[in-house]
């Protein structure tokens, strides 16, 4: 599920990831809704790709501002644990992360809780997509076209 970047919109409603051929080194468009209700769109590169257990990407520049985000699935007893991490890179990235650290931690906790709920829902639902998923996909495709027109 983590490797299917197109489905992130289902559990991270403020994030859009558009990637054609996912894999290590692939470039893609990463869009995130800001608190001003505007879309911030940046180019990103997949840095970590193991379809069954890890996905990670880097946005921004190494020297000025950017971040890396990684999801890893780790075995733990009879179950598994998802480890989600975000690291600020660049001078201004590290500076900004110190200023908004609590907001970042709150956002991570909310996104991780939404992911757990998404996984539980997927495990319970039948194989055929339901009308809510079809509506979300339709809404996503129209919003992506509007975002592309604006940028």
WODAQUI-V602376 format. One record per helix or strand of 3 or more residues. SS is the DSSP state (H for helix, E for strand). FROM is the first residue (numbers start at 1). LEN is the number of residues. If there is no record, write none. Layout:
ss: [SS/SS]
from: [FROM/FROM]
len: [LEN/LEN]
//
This chain:
ss: [H/E/E/E/E/E/E/H/H/H]
from: [5/15/27/39/54/66/79/91/101/131]
len: [7/4/7/12/7/11/11/9/24/20]
//
